[in-house]
Amino acid sequence: MELMDYYKEAKKIWKKFEILLLIIIIVIGFAIAYWLAPLSGDLGDIVYNLGIFISTVFAVQLIYEIIFKKNDQEFYKTELIQIWEEKIPEIVKSGIIFYEDGRRPPDEKLNFYQEAEKEIIEVAATFHSFTTKFSSVPDSKFKIPILSLMKKGVNIKLYLLDPESESASAYQNCTPDNDDIINKVHLSIESLQIIIKELNESSDLGKMELYTYNYIPLLNGVFLDFVEDESQNSRAFVSHYLPYMEKRSENPGFYFTKKQNPQLFGKYSFFIKKLKENGKLVENL
């Protein structure tokens, strides 16, 4: 018998014992009141009132345990079921988690990376914030955890906008005037080439690769284990870009898994497949 089964059986036995104990105490209370009440003077009154008080208190407890407690439990159970079925949006039940304030902070993002088993694909417009973390955040907080993942055999593929493409020029027109997208991408590529070379030289298993894509950026996303196998570990955080936003990091995002959202996974899996087919590897690392 499992531990939980013992617990359930013990709970049933205790419930019966508790009711029996209450009955015994009530009887004792009445016995005190009526058998010892004939005592003379104030003492008799005190004993009588004490006996009645004990019996009344435990009688109320007994009535609650037998009748009202069960009714209360059923009432609250019904209320909870009603809230779950009628008041909680279907989207919450589905496992999708929305983040209205935008992308996750670096520590949460790094924790998300740790859930990968085989591959991490990250898609962004410039990778400006990702690149600067290697110099602005202590190695122990960002660089080393990423390298540890690679040493476990996790491959990391980064996809960013091709700065020489017409898509880059078109996207530039959808961003704030002070946001020089094309220059940011060039700087990120230069920095990432150095970072990737260093990481790959330190890892014998997992590798990091940099690719460019040629379409107007649609999203920032981290896709874990979107590999062509039967793995149920696939999951993603996606934040779609809204034109003219002052900060791309503040675009709302959402999290989903293949296990809970197979249909949604299928759509983004197709996107990742096409991204891999059309992405251009950045050489000369």
C-alpha positions as CSV (number, residue, x, y, z in Angstrom):
1,M,0.0,0.0,0.0
2,E,1.3,3.5,-1.0
3,L,2.0,6.1,1.7
4,M,-1.0,8.2,0.3
5,D,-3.3,5.2,0.8
6,Y,-2.2,4.8,4.5
7,Y,-2.8,8.5,4.9
8,K,-6.4,8.2,3.5
9,E,-7.1,5.2,5.7
10,A,-5.8,6.9,8.8
11,K,-7.8,10.0,8.0
12,K,-11.0,7.9,7.8
13,I,-10.2,6.2,11.1
14,W,-9.5,9.5,12.8
15,K,-12.8,11.0,11.6
16,K,-14.7,8.1,13.2
17,F,-12.7,8.4,16.4
18,E,-13.1,12.2,16.5
19,I,-16.9,11.9,16.3
20,L,-16.9,9.2,19.0
21,L,-14.7,11.3,21.2
22,L,-17.1,14.3,20.8
23,I,-20.0,12.1,21.9
24,I,-18.2,10.9,24.9
25,I,-17.3,14.4,26.0
26,I,-20.9,15.5,25.6
27,V,-22.1,12.6,27.7
28,I,-19.5,13.5,30.4
29,G,-20.6,17.1,30.4
30,F,-24.2,16.2,31.0
31,A,-23.1,13.7,33.6
32,I,-21.2,16.4,35.5
33,A,-24.2,18.7,35.2
34,Y,-26.8,16.3,36.6
35,W,-24.9,14.0,38.9
36,L,-22.8,16.6,40.7
37,A,-25.3,19.4,40.5
38,P,-26.9,18.4,43.9
39,L,-23.8,19.8,45.6
40,S,-24.9,22.5,47.9
41,G,-24.3,26.2,47.4
42,D,-22.4,28.1,44.8
43,L,-20.2,25.1,44.0
44,G,-23.2,23.1,42.8
45,D,-24.2,25.9,40.4
46,I,-20.7,26.2,39.1
47,V,-20.4,22.5,38.4
48,Y,-23.8,22.4,36.8
49,N,-23.1,25.4,34.5
50,L,-19.6,24.0,33.6
51,G,-21.2,20.6,32.6
52,I,-23.8,22.3,30.5
53,F,-21.2,24.6,28.9
54,I,-18.9,21.6,28.0
55,S,-21.8,19.6,26.5
56,T,-23.1,22.6,24.5
57,V,-19.6,23.5,23.0
58,F,-18.9,20.0,21.9
59,A,-22.4,19.4,20.8
60,V,-22.1,22.3,18.4
61,Q,-18.7,20.9,17.2
62,L,-20.3,17.5,16.6
63,I,-23.2,19.0,14.6
64,Y,-20.8,20.9,12.5
65,E,-18.6,17.9,11.8
66,I,-21.5,15.6,10.9
67,I,-23.8,18.0,8.9
68,F,-22.4,21.4,8.1
69,K,-18.7,20.7,7.4
70,K,-19.5,18.3,4.6
71,N,-22.0,20.8,3.2
72,D,-19.4,23.6,3.4
73,Q,-16.9,21.4,1.6
74,E,-19.4,20.6,-1.1
75,F,-20.3,24.3,-1.5
76,Y,-16.8,25.5,-1.9
77,K,-16.0,22.6,-4.2
78,T,-18.9,23.5,-6.4
79,E,-17.8,27.1,-6.4
80,L,-14.2,26.2,-7.4
81,I,-15.4,24.0,-10.2
82,Q,-17.7,26.8,-11.4
83,I,-14.8,29.3,-11.4
84,W,-12.5,26.9,-13.2
85,E,-15.1,26.0,-15.9
86,E,-16.7,29.4,-16.4
87,K,-14.5,32.2,-15.2
88,I,-11.0,31.1,-16.0
89,P,-10.3,31.8,-19.7
90,E,-9.7,28.8,-21.9
91,I,-6.3,30.2,-22.9
92,V,-5.1,29.8,-19.4
93,K,-6.2,26.2,-19.2
94,S,-4.4,25.4,-22.4
95,G,-1.0,26.0,-20.9
96,I,-0.2,29.2,-22.8
97,I,1.2,31.8,-20.5
98,F,1.0,35.5,-21.6
99,Y,3.5,38.2,-20.6
100,E,2.0,41.6,-21.3
101,D,5.1,43.4,-20.2
102,G,7.3,41.9,-22.8
103,R,10.4,39.7,-22.9
104,R,11.6,37.9,-19.8
105,P,14.5,39.4,-17.7
106,P,18.0,37.9,-18.3
107,D,17.8,35.5,-15.3
108,E,14.4,34.1,-16.4
109,K,15.6,33.7,-19.9
110,L,18.7,31.9,-18.8
111,N,16.6,29.6,-16.7
112,F,14.5,28.9,-19.8
113,Y,17.7,28.0,-21.7
114,Q,18.4,25.3,-19.0
115,E,15.3,23.4,-20.1
116,A,16.9,22.5,-23.5
117,E,18.1,19.0,-24.1
118,K,19.4,19.2,-27.7
119,E,19.0,22.5,-29.4
120,I,18.3,26.2,-28.8
121,I,17.2,28.4,-31.7
122,E,16.9,32.1,-31.0
123,V,15.5,34.5,-33.5
124,A,15.9,38.3,-33.2
125,A,16.2,41.4,-35.3
126,T,19.6,42.6,-34.1
127,F,20.8,40.6,-31.0
128,H,22.0,43.9,-29.6
129,S,20.8,43.1,-26.0
130,F,22.0,39.5,-26.2
131,T,25.5,40.6,-27.4
132,T,25.9,43.3,-24.8
133,K,25.2,40.8,-21.9
134,F,28.5,39.1,-22.6
135,S,30.3,42.3,-21.6
136,S,27.8,43.9,-19.2
137,V,26.9,40.8,-17.1
138,P,29.4,38.8,-15.0
139,D,30.5,35.7,-16.8
140,S,29.1,33.5,-14.0
141,K,25.6,35.0,-14.6
142,F,25.5,34.6,-18.4
143,K,28.5,33.3,-20.3
144,I,29.4,30.4,-18.2
145,P,25.9,28.9,-17.9
146,I,25.6,29.1,-21.7
147,L,29.0,27.4,-22.1
148,S,27.9,24.7,-19.6
149,L,24.9,24.0,-21.8
150,M,27.1,23.6,-24.9
151,K,29.4,21.3,-23.0
152,K,26.4,19.0,-22.4
153,G,25.8,18.8,-26.1
154,V,23.2,21.5,-26.6
155,N,23.6,23.3,-29.9
156,I,22.7,27.0,-30.1
157,K,21.7,28.7,-33.4
158,L,21.2,32.4,-33.6
159,Y,19.2,34.0,-36.5
160,L,19.3,37.7,-37.1
161,L,18.4,40.1,-39.9
162,D,20.6,40.3,-42.9
163,P,21.9,43.9,-42.8
164,E,22.5,44.0,-46.5
165,S,19.0,42.9,-47.5
166,E,16.1,45.0,-48.7
167,S,14.2,43.7,-45.7
168,A,16.6,45.5,-43.4
169,S,16.0,48.8,-45.2
170,A,12.2,48.2,-45.1
171,Y,12.3,47.3,-41.4
172,Q,14.3,50.4,-40.6
173,N,11.4,52.5,-41.8
174,C,9.1,50.8,-39.2
175,T,11.3,51.7,-36.2
176,P,11.8,54.9,-34.2
177,D,14.0,57.5,-36.0
178,N,16.8,57.1,-33.4
179,D,17.1,53.3,-33.8
180,D,19.7,52.6,-36.4
181,I,18.8,48.9,-37.0
182,I,21.3,48.2,-39.8
183,N,24.3,49.6,-37.9
184,K,23.2,47.6,-34.8
185,V,23.1,44.4,-36.8
186,H,26.6,45.0,-38.2
187,L,28.0,45.6,-34.7
188,S,26.3,42.5,-33.4
189,I,27.7,40.3,-36.1
190,E,31.2,41.6,-35.4
191,S,30.8,41.0,-31.7
192,L,29.1,37.6,-32.0
193,Q,31.8,36.3,-34.3
194,I,34.4,36.8,-31.5
195,I,32.0,35.4,-28.8
196,I,31.1,32.4,-30.8
197,K,34.7,31.6,-31.7
198,E,35.7,31.6,-28.1
199,L,32.7,29.5,-26.9
200,N,33.1,26.9,-29.6
201,E,36.8,26.5,-28.8
202,S,35.8,25.8,-25.2
203,S,33.2,23.2,-26.1
204,D,33.8,19.8,-27.6
205,L,30.1,18.9,-27.9
206,G,27.6,21.6,-28.5
207,K,28.3,24.4,-30.9
208,M,27.0,27.9,-31.4
209,E,26.3,29.1,-35.0
210,L,25.2,32.5,-36.4
211,Y,22.8,32.8,-39.3
212,T,21.1,35.7,-41.2
213,Y,17.6,35.7,-42.6
214,N,16.1,37.8,-45.4
215,Y,12.6,38.9,-44.4
216,I,11.2,41.8,-42.4
217,P,11.5,40.7,-38.7
218,L,8.3,39.4,-37.3
219,L,9.3,38.2,-33.9
220,N,11.8,37.6,-31.2
221,G,11.7,34.0,-30.1
222,V,13.5,31.3,-28.2
223,F,12.7,27.8,-29.4
224,L,13.9,24.8,-27.4
225,D,14.3,21.4,-29.0
226,F,12.3,22.1,-32.2
227,V,14.0,19.1,-33.7
228,E,12.5,16.5,-36.0
229,D,11.9,13.7,-33.6
230,E,9.3,12.5,-31.1
231,S,10.6,14.6,-28.2
232,Q,7.9,16.1,-26.1
233,N,10.3,18.7,-24.6
234,S,9.8,21.3,-27.4
235,R,8.8,24.6,-25.9
236,A,9.1,28.3,-26.9
237,F,8.8,31.9,-25.8
238,V,7.6,34.1,-28.6
239,S,7.3,37.9,-28.8
240,H,5.9,39.3,-32.0
241,Y,7.1,42.7,-33.1
242,L,4.7,45.6,-33.3
243,P,5.8,48.4,-35.7
244,Y,6.8,51.7,-34.2
245,M,7.3,50.4,-30.7
246,E,10.0,52.4,-28.9
247,K,11.5,49.2,-27.4
248,R,11.2,45.9,-29.0
249,S,11.7,44.2,-25.7
250,E,8.4,45.6,-24.5
251,N,6.3,43.8,-27.1
252,P,4.0,41.3,-25.4
253,G,5.0,37.7,-25.5
254,F,3.8,34.2,-24.7
255,Y,5.1,30.8,-23.7
256,F,3.8,27.4,-24.9
257,T,4.9,23.8,-25.1
258,K,4.5,21.0,-27.7
259,K,3.0,18.7,-25.1
260,Q,0.1,21.1,-24.2
261,N,-0.2,22.9,-27.4
262,P,0.5,20.5,-30.3
263,Q,-1.4,22.5,-32.9
264,L,0.4,25.8,-32.1
265,F,3.7,23.9,-32.0
266,G,3.0,22.6,-35.5
267,K,2.7,26.1,-36.9
268,Y,5.9,27.4,-35.3
269,S,7.7,24.2,-36.2
270,F,6.9,24.9,-39.8
271,F,8.4,28.4,-39.4
272,I,11.6,27.0,-37.8
273,K,11.9,24.4,-40.6
274,K,11.7,27.2,-43.3
275,L,14.0,29.4,-41.2
276,K,16.7,26.6,-41.3
277,E,16.2,26.0,-45.0
278,N,16.6,29.7,-45.9
279,G,19.0,30.9,-43.3
280,K,22.5,31.9,-44.4
281,L,25.4,30.8,-42.2
282,V,27.8,33.6,-41.2
283,E,31.3,32.4,-42.1
284,N,34.7,33.6,-41.1
285,L,34.2,33.0,-37.4
